[in-house]
Amino acid sequence: MEAEEIRQIFKDQFGFFPPCNVGANELGEDMGDLISQYHHLIWGEGVIPIKYRYLMALATAVYSEDDTRAKLELLKAVRNGATKEEIVEVFRQQVWMRGAPLIVKIVPLLKFLDKIEKA
């Protein structure tokens, strides 16, 4: 698949060209093309439904305590059909994996989820 075609798919699917791809282009067009193809491989059609891939990305962001990334992945998960119950289950799993102090990081995400649901 050509790089320009992949860029258009990103714009159609996400409404924007992913920042990591823009940054990769700064390192050279070949690097931008490579990252774009990899991004398409990961986030394009696959065996695992996109909703579940976003829930996995959310779990990774929560575990890493990356609040900004967690909000982004939470928003994408909801936009792709994740329910509050599924998201809470992801959060509970991450508390099990990382420990109870993670709850402090999860509370703002739950408030953000409530805000998304009301919008």
PyMOL commands that set and color helices and strands:
alter all, ss='L'
color gray80, all
select helices_A, chain A and resi 3-14+19-26+29-43+50-63+67-79+84-98+100-118
alter helices_A, ss='H'
color red, helices_A
deselect
rebuild
show_as cartoon
